[in-house]
Amino acid sequence: TVLAAAALCGDGSRFIMSYVPQELYEDPHKVGAQPDETKTLLRSVAKAGEPWVSGWYQHDFAAFMRQRGFEVQRDISVAEIVEEYYTPARRHVPARQRIGFERYVIAHKV
């Protein structure tokens, strides 16, 4: 998918995507999840035909993108989004909605 996007995107194009943090598989508590709910989620996405088959550490994902012609400009979790945008606006987001099942990336084609 990323190679196909690299072939289609011109220099400076913005590419936005999400990925699963490796910590979700290794220690769900690190991303605010419980092991049982993580197993349920993984079963559910697989049953829906979209299994999550890989996880990434941030630095490895940035290197992966760089090798495919993109430079990561932003890599952020839901918890970081809440702290950066919602908390200053005094908007409460329940802890249950802050679970880091995915990270979100903005990258530019170089």
N, C-alpha and C positions, 0 to 999 in steps of 0.2 A: 504494500500500500504506500509506504513512504517513498520507495523508489519510483513508483508510478507518479506520485505527486511531484517528486523532484523533476521528472521528465516533462511534466506539464507546466510547472511553475517557472515564471521568469525571475531573474535576480530581483531581490527585494520583496518578493511575494510573501505574504503572511500565511502561515500554516498553523492551525489550531487543532490540538488533539488531546486525548487523555490516555493515561496508561495506568496499570495496576502497580502499586509499589510492592517491592519484594517483601517488605516487612509484613504485609498482609498475610503472606504464606508462612513466614518464619515465626512471627510473634504478633498476632492480631492486636494485642493490647497496645502496641506501639502506635497504631493508627486509630485507637479509640474503639476498637471492635472486640467482641467476645468470640472465642473460638467456635462456639456452636452457631452463632449467627453468621460467621464467615463461611462455615461449611454449608449452611443452608443457602447462602447467596451463591456460592460456587456451583452447587447442585442446580439451583434455579436458572442461572445463566446458561449452563450446559444443556439443561432440558429445553431451553428456549432456542437452542441451536447456535448459541454464541459463547462457547466455552472460553474462559480465561485460561490460557495455556502458558502464559509467561508473566513474570514480574520483573521489575527493574529497580535498581538503586538509581538515585538522581544522577550521580556523576556518570554512571554507565549509560543511562538514557541519553544524556547530553552528547556523549561520545558517539553513540549509535546514530543520532541525528546528524552530527557533524560529518560522519563518514558518508552520509547520504546527501550532503549538500545543504544542510540547514544548520543555522546557529540558534540555539535556544536562547530566547530573550527573557523568558519568564517561566518558572516551574513552581506551581503553587498548589497547596492542598485546600480542602474545604475549610479546615480550622484556620488556616492563614487568611483565607478570603474573609471569614467571619471577623477575625481580629482587625484586618485592615479596612474593611468597608462597613460592616454591620455594627461593630462595637462603637466606633466613633459616632455613628448616627443614632446610637442608643436603641438599636433594634436587636431584640433578643432572638437568638437561634438556639433551640433546645439542643442539649448535648447529643441526643440521639440522631440529630440531623448533621452533626459535625464529624461523623465517622469518615475516616480517610480511605474509603474503598478505591478511590482513584485520585490521581494527580492530574493537573491541567497544565498544558504547555502551549506557549506562543513561541513560534520559531520563524525565522526569516530565511529565505533562500539566498544563499551566497554564491 
